[in-house]
Amino acid sequence: MDPQACFQRILEACTEKDWKEAFYAMNDLYEWLLMGGFPPKIPPRTYISVGIGGATVYSILSKPQGKGAVFEVYRFSYSSRRYELYKTFHLDGEEQQ
């Protein structure tokens, strides 16, 4: 997979307000990163958060300087009745859980 093309797919889907496609593209990127794939380059000042009524929300955030972008996965906790951080990928290649 080309993660940069996937990121472009996310941006285009958000521009077109096609939240289902944006969610699926975020899920594809998540699975790619989970398998150890290299991350896309994220422009400075990017913030995207997508969830389509399910138990998972994906979020991409980059700092103004363009360094320190993260891809976060939130899962809904039925016990606390809120979304909680599940996994964070630092898009410089580091992964945290």
Backbone bond lengths (Angstrom), bond angles and torsions (degrees), N, CA, C in turn:
res aa  C-N    CA-C-N  psi(-1)  N-CA   C-N-CA  omega(-1)  CA-C   N-CA-C  phi
1 M - - - 1.449 - - 1.525 109.19 -
2 D 1.298 115.55 148.05 1.460 121.93 175.11 1.532 107.36 -99.17
3 P 1.351 118.20 104.99 1.460 119.29 -176.06 1.524 113.19 -64.71
4 Q 1.335 117.44 -27.39 1.465 119.64 178.26 1.526 110.28 -69.07
5 A 1.333 116.51 -40.15 1.471 120.61 176.34 1.528 110.07 -65.68
6 C 1.320 117.13 -36.68 1.462 120.95 177.66 1.526 110.41 -65.34
7 F 1.346 116.86 -41.87 1.458 120.26 177.60 1.532 110.30 -63.08
8 Q 1.318 117.24 -39.31 1.465 121.10 176.54 1.529 110.67 -62.92
9 R 1.326 115.90 -38.71 1.472 121.36 176.55 1.528 110.21 -60.94
10 I 1.337 116.99 -40.27 1.465 121.61 177.55 1.523 109.96 -62.12
11 L 1.337 116.10 -48.21 1.467 120.22 -179.16 1.522 111.79 -61.09
12 E 1.333 116.74 -44.78 1.470 120.21 -179.26 1.525 110.96 -64.18
13 A 1.324 116.74 -41.91 1.463 119.75 179.80 1.526 110.74 -63.86
14 C 1.331 117.11 -39.88 1.471 120.29 178.02 1.524 111.14 -66.54
15 T 1.326 116.62 -40.37 1.465 120.74 178.06 1.523 110.65 -60.73
16 E 1.340 116.47 -38.82 1.462 121.52 -179.61 1.534 112.67 -85.76
17 K 1.335 115.88 1.04 1.468 122.25 -177.19 1.520 112.33 56.84
18 D 1.327 115.12 35.19 1.461 122.06 175.01 1.525 106.77 -96.18
19 W 1.339 116.21 81.47 1.456 121.58 -171.90 1.520 112.57 -66.62
20 K 1.314 116.32 -30.35 1.465 119.65 178.46 1.527 110.22 -65.22
21 E 1.316 117.36 -46.85 1.464 121.85 178.27 1.527 110.91 -64.62
22 A 1.339 116.78 -40.05 1.464 120.15 178.12 1.528 110.41 -61.86
23 F 1.325 116.43 -41.85 1.461 120.86 178.78 1.524 110.79 -63.34
24 Y 1.329 117.02 -45.48 1.467 120.37 -179.92 1.528 111.17 -63.90
25 A 1.324 116.94 -38.48 1.469 120.17 178.18 1.524 110.23 -66.54
26 M 1.345 117.32 -40.72 1.465 120.62 176.57 1.523 110.11 -62.72
27 N 1.322 116.74 -39.84 1.458 120.50 178.12 1.523 110.73 -63.94
28 D 1.323 117.48 -40.94 1.469 120.92 176.82 1.530 110.75 -60.87
29 L 1.327 116.65 -43.48 1.463 120.43 178.87 1.529 110.54 -64.79
30 Y 1.323 116.83 -40.89 1.464 121.04 177.75 1.530 110.72 -58.75
31 E 1.325 116.96 -48.93 1.463 120.38 -179.35 1.526 111.25 -62.96
32 W 1.326 117.29 -37.33 1.460 122.36 177.61 1.531 110.63 -62.10
33 L 1.326 116.34 -48.51 1.463 120.72 179.97 1.528 111.48 -66.03
34 L 1.323 116.60 -36.68 1.456 121.77 179.18 1.530 111.29 -62.28
35 M 1.321 116.57 -33.42 1.474 121.31 179.25 1.526 112.05 -82.76
36 G 1.339 117.22 2.56 1.456 120.07 177.86 1.514 114.28 93.84
37 G 1.335 117.68 10.97 1.457 121.49 178.65 1.524 111.57 -68.18
38 F 1.323 115.65 156.63 1.464 119.97 -179.96 1.528 110.16 -75.93
39 P 1.340 116.12 149.19 1.467 120.40 -175.63 1.528 112.67 -82.78
40 P 1.335 116.17 160.89 1.466 119.69 173.08 1.519 109.97 -77.29
41 K 1.315 116.36 163.11 1.465 121.31 172.50 1.528 107.17 -84.99
42 I 1.315 115.75 126.58 1.463 121.69 -177.05 1.520 108.86 -107.05
43 P 1.344 117.99 125.62 1.469 120.29 178.74 1.530 111.55 -63.29
44 P 1.339 117.06 153.70 1.469 120.28 176.50 1.528 111.24 -58.48
45 R 1.312 115.22 152.00 1.469 123.27 176.86 1.531 113.39 59.35
46 T 1.299 116.27 41.99 1.465 121.42 177.44 1.519 108.82 -102.67
47 Y 1.328 116.28 131.88 1.457 120.38 171.92 1.517 107.98 -141.00
48 I 1.321 115.34 121.13 1.463 121.81 178.25 1.520 106.77 -135.96
49 S 1.309 117.51 132.01 1.454 122.25 175.74 1.525 107.72 -137.06
50 V 1.328 116.07 126.07 1.462 119.85 -175.41 1.520 110.47 -136.50
51 G 1.316 115.82 130.64 1.463 123.97 171.75 1.515 106.45 -149.65
52 I 1.316 117.87 142.44 1.470 118.75 -176.92 1.529 111.56 -121.64
53 G 1.326 114.99 53.35 1.460 119.54 174.32 1.515 113.96 79.17
54 G 1.315 117.32 14.78 1.457 119.61 179.15 1.512 111.84 -107.90
55 A 1.300 114.62 -158.87 1.457 120.52 -176.68 1.522 112.95 -92.08
56 T 1.331 117.94 0.66 1.460 121.14 -176.48 1.525 110.90 -128.30
57 V 1.330 115.61 138.90 1.462 122.35 172.92 1.522 107.22 -127.69
58 Y 1.335 116.27 133.83 1.456 121.96 177.80 1.524 108.56 -107.25
59 S 1.333 116.03 144.50 1.459 120.67 -178.32 1.525 110.25 -142.36
60 I 1.339 116.78 136.04 1.460 122.71 174.34 1.525 106.76 -121.34
61 L 1.315 116.72 130.66 1.453 121.89 -177.90 1.522 108.94 -140.84
62 S 1.326 116.60 130.39 1.469 119.61 173.16 1.517 108.89 -125.36
63 K 1.323 114.94 148.37 1.459 121.32 -178.95 1.531 109.97 -77.40
64 P 1.318 117.33 161.63 1.471 120.90 -178.79 1.530 114.12 -55.64
65 Q 1.325 117.77 -33.09 1.462 120.33 -178.36 1.534 111.84 -77.88
66 G 1.317 117.28 -8.52 1.455 120.76 179.75 1.512 113.36 84.41
67 K 1.329 117.98 1.82 1.457 121.30 177.12 1.518 108.19 -111.94
68 G 1.308 115.38 140.94 1.452 118.98 178.10 1.515 114.09 93.17
69 A 1.327 118.72 27.15 1.463 120.94 177.06 1.526 109.60 -68.04
70 V 1.338 115.71 143.54 1.458 120.75 178.03 1.521 110.29 -130.73
71 F 1.320 114.45 151.17 1.456 123.36 173.38 1.522 104.85 -117.68
72 E 1.325 117.67 117.29 1.457 121.45 -176.14 1.519 111.07 -116.04
73 V 1.313 114.73 145.84 1.453 121.83 177.04 1.524 107.19 -119.68
74 Y 1.321 115.99 124.69 1.454 122.22 177.63 1.520 108.86 -111.22
75 R 1.305 116.55 138.09 1.463 121.95 176.94 1.524 108.21 -118.40
76 F 1.316 115.19 144.62 1.462 119.94 179.36 1.520 109.27 -76.77
77 S 1.332 115.98 128.77 1.455 122.23 176.55 1.525 107.82 -99.47
78 Y 1.310 116.52 114.32 1.454 119.54 -178.87 1.523 111.62 -71.22
79 S 1.330 117.25 -24.85 1.470 119.32 178.91 1.530 111.56 -72.11
80 S 1.344 117.14 -41.34 1.468 119.34 179.15 1.531 112.11 -95.40
81 R 1.328 116.34 -8.10 1.468 123.04 179.59 1.525 112.82 58.14
82 R 1.337 115.62 42.47 1.462 120.16 176.25 1.529 108.83 -155.23
83 Y 1.324 114.84 166.32 1.459 119.87 176.68 1.521 109.14 -80.95
84 E 1.334 115.91 136.07 1.446 121.55 178.37 1.524 109.18 -125.60
85 L 1.327 115.24 146.13 1.457 120.43 179.54 1.524 109.80 -61.00
86 Y 1.335 115.97 126.59 1.461 122.04 -177.71 1.527 111.18 -104.08
87 K 1.327 117.01 -46.01 1.464 120.87 -177.51 1.525 109.06 -153.86
88 T 1.335 115.85 143.64 1.460 122.07 177.11 1.514 109.35 -125.81
89 F 1.323 116.35 130.59 1.457 122.27 172.50 1.523 107.23 -110.68
90 H 1.320 117.28 120.52 1.458 120.62 172.43 1.520 105.57 -81.91
91 L 1.308 117.55 121.39 1.448 120.68 -170.09 1.526 113.56 -77.09
92 D 1.331 115.53 18.22 1.464 119.64 167.32 1.521 108.95 -98.94
93 G 1.364 116.11 9.22 1.448 121.68 175.40 1.507 115.19 109.69
94 E 1.331 118.66 -13.15 1.458 122.21 -179.33 1.519 109.63 -84.20
95 E 1.315 117.59 146.56 1.449 121.39 177.38 1.513 109.33 -125.55
96 Q 1.321 117.23 138.99 1.454 122.00 175.32 1.510 108.28 -128.98
97 Q 1.325 115.11 152.46 1.453 119.08 176.48 1.490 111.02 -115.87
